[in-house]
Structure formats: C-alpha cells, structure tokens
Amino acid sequence: MRKVYLFIIALVLCSACYYPAEESTLYAVNDNFYLTSDSMWLQSQEPLHNMPIDTLSDSILLYYNDPLVVGQIVVIPEDSIDSVWVKVARDQFAQGWIHQSDFLASVVPDDPISEFIYLFSQRHLWFFLGLVFTVLIVLVVQKIRHSRFNMIFVRDISSFYPTMLTVSLSSSALLYASIQRLVPETWVLYYYHPTLNPFDLPLILGLFIASIWLLVVLVIATIDEVLALLPIPEAILYLFSLLGVCVVCYMVFSLPVLGWLGYILYIIVSVALIWRYIKCFRTRCLCGKCGAKMHGKGRCTRCKTINV
C-alpha cells in the first residue's frame, strides 16, 4: 500500500510542476467565449489609472449565449475590486470593459470540450440521480414480469468487457477526483485550453484523457459483445443494469471528499470484481448450437438450447 501512495504522490508532483494555472494564462487577446449568465454589463468607457471607478458610465448590456471575443487586457493597480480589466466585444457596436473576475464567472470558452465540461459539471449530479432512478424502475418492472433475467454481477454473461468497463470507469472517476482535490489549478487550465491528445498534457491529466479514450473503446466492445451473447430485448436490459452500476461507481469514486479512502476503496472493489468474474463468470464452455460463450453446462443464454 505504501508503494501505491508513493506512485500517486509522484503523479501529482509531475503534474503540478508542469505549469501554474494563473489567471493571466487562462485566456488571451482574440480568444472567443460564450456568455452563460442571463446578462452581463460592460462599461463603455476605458478604465484609467487614478480614475475613480464609480465615475464610469454608459453601460452596455449583453445577453445569454452572446458570442464574445477578448479585445484588450489592462491592469489598474488602484482598483480595490479587481485590478485586471478586460475589453470584450460582441460586435463592433457592442463592446466594453468588465472586471476579469466577473468576466470569467459569466462565460465559457468557445470550444466543444470546454462546453461539455461546463454542462457536465453543472448538471451531472441531477442527471445521474435521475438515470439511476430510471434504471431501478426498469429493473423492478422487469423483475415483476419475469422471474429471471441477465444482470451484471447477478446472472452475468461470459464476457470480461463489462467488468473491465466498470473497473476502468472507476479508475477515470478516481483520477478526476484526484485532480480536483490535489491539483485543481491544472484542471482549470485544461478547461480553458482543452485537448484530446493525452501526450500534450501533464502526466495525471494525460492519464485521465487516455482513460476516457479507453472507456470509448470499451463501451463499443461491451455493446457489441452483449448483443452477440444475448437476444436484443435481454441485451438492452443487461446494458441498462450495467449503466446503473457504472453510474454508481462514478458517483462514488468521483467524490474528492473521500480523500485517501477513495484509493483504498478502489483497490478493494477492483480486486473483488476481477476475482468474482474469474471465479464465477469466466467462459468455460461454448454452446453446441450457436457457439455462444457459457459459464458451464446448461441452458444457453443466446439460443436457449440445453447443453449437457
């Protein structure tokens, strides 16, 4: 366990020394944004040194989802609220000045990755709670209508992909929680300068992006494997149960408040899932009729043929 802690600390140190996430490096002139707040006021008059801030007038109002571009950045040391002022423009007729802190709190970078991160961070909790609730309802209804159906970890299929997907998702969630808890400034900088290339990022961020790519591959492989082993109606229900388990794993391991307990819990859960698959659900036989993978002799989950 000590080696695990040392490895995690090494990852954090490597990522932390990669670059500092200062506010001045988050954006630059000519960067594009979208307004995410309901409205935002701009001062039409440029702030000047030794000029009382409250004397500025002629405000300009911008609205939700307006495209913005950064035109200029100036520093006013005597401003007690925020020394950095940003000139932004919607078009040539609507442009003005605003404090940097107010600006960053009201916009999202004009990049698909940044927009996804913004939407996901704002609404993911309620979305996943509703999704878990829906999955539970579907499983309960199916349980009432049929006494037996395939479900991950209960009547599992002879494929390692679902188990591997669950473990990999837990790893991604744990990496995300580690970044948020230990090096949040690295994630902030990634938010303003996103990339899908893991080799252009600090080590811990690169590992997280690489794990996302791995998840995409595993999701495709898992869906293909489940559809090959189960009839379509049962495959859909199995995938719903798998989705519910993945949601729970994400919600648990993505909590930064778990601290070091999260790493211990991850090791225990991962070892338990892999051991349970090897002991109970790994492929031992093939169906004599359709060739589907089976745990052992008995009824095939695909064609329902009894193999003896």
C-alpha positions, 0 to 999 in steps of 0.5 A: 500500500505504501508503494501505491501512495508513493506512485500517486504522490509522484503523479501529482508532483509531475503534474503540478510542476508542469505549469501554474494555472494563473489567471493571466494564462487562462485566456488571451487577446482574440480568444472567443467565449460564450456568455452563460449568465442571463446578462452581463454589463460592460462599461463603455468607457476605458478604465484609467489609472487614478480614475475613480471607478464609480465615475464610469458610465454608459453601460452596455448590456449583453445577453445569454449565449452572446458570442464574445471575443477578448479585445484588450487586457489592462491592469489598474493597480488602484482598483480595490475590486479587481485590478485586471480589466478586460475589453470584450466585444460582441460586435463592433457596436457592442463592446466594453470593459468588465472586471476579469473576475466577473468576466470569467464567472459569466462565460465559457470558452468557445470550444466543444470540450470546454462546453461539455465540461461546463454542462457536465459539471453543472448538471451531472449530479441531477442527471445521474440521480435521475438515470439511476432512478430510471434504471431501478424502475426498469429493473423492478418492472422487469423483475415483476414480469419475469422471474429471471433475467441477465444482470451484471454481477447477478446472472452475468454473461461470459464476457470480461468487457463489462467488468473491465468497463466498470473497473476502468470507469472507476479508475477515470472517476478516481483520477478526476477526483484526484485532480480536483482535490490535489491539483485543481489549478491544472484542471482549470487550465485544461478547461480553458485550453482543452485537448484530446491528445493525452501526450500534450498534457501533464502526466495525471491529466494525460492519464485521465484523457487516455482513460476516457479514450479507453472507456470509448473503446470499451463501451463499443466492445461491451455493446457489441459483445452483449448483443452477440451473447444475448437476444436484443430485448435481454441485451438492452436490459443487461446494458441498462443494469450495467449503466446503473452500476457504472453510474454508481461507481462514478458517483462514488469514486468521483467524490474528492471528499473521500480523500485517501479512502477513495484509493483504498476503496478502489483497490478493494472493489477492483480486486473483488470484481476481477476475482468474482468474474474469474471465479464465477463468470469466466467462459468455460464452455461454448454452446453446441448450437450457436457457439455462444460463450457459457459459464458451464453446462446448461441452458444457453443464454443466446439460443436457449438450447440445453447443453449437457 
